[in-house]
Amino acid sequence: MVFVTHSVVAQSGDQHFLETLTAGLEANAAAQVTEAFLCARKAYGKATLGSGEGTFDHALGMALIVAGLKLDAPSRLAALLFTLPAHDENALNRLEGTFGRDVTQLVQGVSRLHRLRPVTRDSMASGSKNPQEIRAQVEILRKMLLAMVEDIRVVLLRLASRAQSLRYYAINPDGLRVEMARETLEVYSPLANWLGVWELKWELEDLSFRFLHPDIYRKIAQMLDETRIEREGFIQEASERLKNELLTLDIQAEVYGRPKHIYSIWNKMRKKDLEFSELYDIRALRVIVEDIKECYTALGVAHNIWTPIPREFDDYISNPKGNFYRSLHTAVRCPDGRSLEVQIRTREMHRHAELGVAAHWRYKEGGKTTGDNYDEKIAWLRQLLTWKDEVTDGSDWLRYYKQAALDETIYVLTPQGRVIDLPRGATPVDFAYRVHSDLGHHCRGARVDGALVPLNTKLKTGQRIEIIAAKQGGPSRDWLNVSLGYLHTKGARAKVRQWFASRALEETIGEGSALITRELQRLGQSGANIEEIARRLGLTRSEDLFIAAARNELNWRQFQNVVRADKKTEEEADQLLVPVRSATKNPAGSGILIVGVGQLLTQLARCCKPAPPDAIEGFVTRGKGVSIHRVDCANFQHLAALQPERVIETKWGNAETGGFFATDIVVDAHDRQGLLRDISEIFAREKINVIGVHTQSKQGRARMSFTVEVKNLSQLQRTLGQIHDVNGVVAARRG
């Protein structure tokens, strides 16, 4: 594939260029293009761009590409005059006076995008090694490029300029072309795809691929060239056959071979892990017919002539791509075993496929456009850029468009050139919090494009923001005042509230810490382990203990008991035991056996209320016999750690002694009238004696605690199951 750059070598060639530049224009518009051509050549003279390419050569190349896209006269004029203001400070005023405001605005738009060149270069050269971060930054950069223009033609002009630069590098190799090629594949080629301008997209991709991977490019080009004669003969034969078959049905169709693009071939080989010979679309036909009905008729004819290849059919007419691409794609197998791709579309579909959004410009007096839904399509295109992912269902574009507001995102720059997207209306404070929470907390001032601005200034796309931060301090409460306009984003507002909430929590913890410290000093235990005290009180951290103390939620008697526990005498340890209640009138005959010892006075500890067949242990108390605990009881484990010599092995004896065992039942439920009555009926049916009840209801939720006497765990489990089935009960468990 050969790429040509246009170079002005003699005025004798001017006529040829002018004929191309003015093709399809009316007389007045053609005269303006001629005048701009002469004006640009005179103004640019022998000036060159940073790449070394002559400025006028670049402008002419841009204009010829734009004319090939069939854009309107203002677009062609802007291409010729794109950098004139850089050569003449009074040029903008003269431009508007000579060529009109439309052309002037296009030139200014191109100039704005050109100033973003350092930003795109910095993004490509960023030190980030995180692929996701790089992809996200490139994605937002593409959106910023389009958000900065008010006229989509400016983006088309930028794409034309990039294509011309790559053409120049194709015949004037330079080290910079690798960097430009990488940037093109990351930023500009996807833009061309979004706009549906395939003609530019393919050229941008092939040239960039040629610069980045010259060996692979040459290898694929060589394989295409080696099969060119055979492929062209095959395509010619297949074209004639399909065209004649369609003529028998009175369908006048254009049938010809579709050009192959090296970058797309390489992409398909790489993604599908295929060899060159395995690709279905190396041999390809394009069929152009008059209407949609003929498209499907042609598809049927192709499938009748050749054998369709399964899973290689795509109907982009019924389900267009997100950029309005419409066509029928199918792959077939010929009798000799070779594959053939066939694309079928109408003339209108083909025009859009080649030119994309550029196809919607028409040339009338005043540069007006035609097309019934042109404005809607452009509006959809602009909205497409605000979405996280590309639209895949083109038939639903209008619904998506109506659901989302246009231009609700701005794109601003950090001092390092990183692009940040924010909702329209965002301020420097929103920007600071978006970059980092600490930067937001310490934000004291801001510079926008080098100038100091108030912190409630509304930011605009393309501005470079620098935050002035203090080393200490935090946000102002004024920032939460909506009427002052310091914060626009919910995320920033939430971070400010969180900062003040954390400060309040710190104050609460400090207050509680002081209370705990004073109490420990009063008890003579200043060196006590506060983390251990908190753990014994059932709290996770010492901070939780401080918060409970500050909020007056701490049981100080319980706290004192825990603090003194390590220093208790035997008598004091006995007093730590929770009072117990005998299971029967004759505890000695209650069915509890003390291993290796005769009958002893036993009582069930109320702290854990064991019942058969719980694993149990005994703790010898002072003067109160043996207190029976569940093995996993926290109180028992604490006592056993202090005085292990008083632990005695215990087990359940005769299960049929007729004894009753106290236990707790906790019920969580949605509060309703009659709930307590329904649960009480279950206890009555099971002949369970209730010896304690505590209920609490808050915000429609009820928690009920029952102390009951049961014969064994089987009776308890059966009762819990019945309670759980009561209407409104969420959970029922043993306490």
Buried (B, 14 or more C-beta within 10 A) or exposed (E): BEBEBBBBEEEEEBEEBBEBBBEEBEEEBBEBBBBBBEBBBEBBEEEEBEBEBBBBBBBBBBBBBBBBBBBBBBBBBBBBBBBBBBEEEEBBEBBBEBBBEBBBBBBBBBBBBBEBEEBBBBBBEBEEEEEEEBEBBBBBBBBBBBBBBEBBBBBBBBBBBBBBBBBBBBEEEBEBBBBBBBBBBBBBBBBBBBBBBBBBBBBBBBBBBBBBBEEBBEBBBEBBEEBEEEBEEBBEEBBEBBBEBBEEEEBEBEBBBBEBBBBBBBEBBEEEEEEBEEBBBBBBBBBBBEEBEBBBBBBEBBBEBBEBBEEBBBBBBEEBBBBBBBBBBBBBBBEEEBBBBBBBBBEEBBBBBBBBBBBBBBBEEEBEEEEEEBEEBBBBBBBBBBEEEEBEEBEEBEEBBEEEEEBEBBBBBBEEBBBBBBEBEBBBBBBBBBBEBEBBBBBEBBBBEEEEBEBBBBBBBBBBBBBBBEEEEBBBEEBBEEEEBBBBBEBBBEBBEEBEEEEEEEEBBEBBBEBBBEBBEEBEBEEBEBEEBBBBBEBEEBBBBBBBBBEEEBEEEEBBBBBBBEEBEEEEBBEBBEEBBBBBEEBEBBBBBBEEEEEBEBBBBBBBBBBBEBEBBBBBBBEBBBBBBBBEBEBBEBBBEBBEEBBBEBBBEEEEBEBBBBBBBBBBBEBEEEBBEBBEEBBEEBEBEBEEEEBEEEEEEBBBBBBBBBBBBEBBEEBBEBBBEBEBBEEBEBE
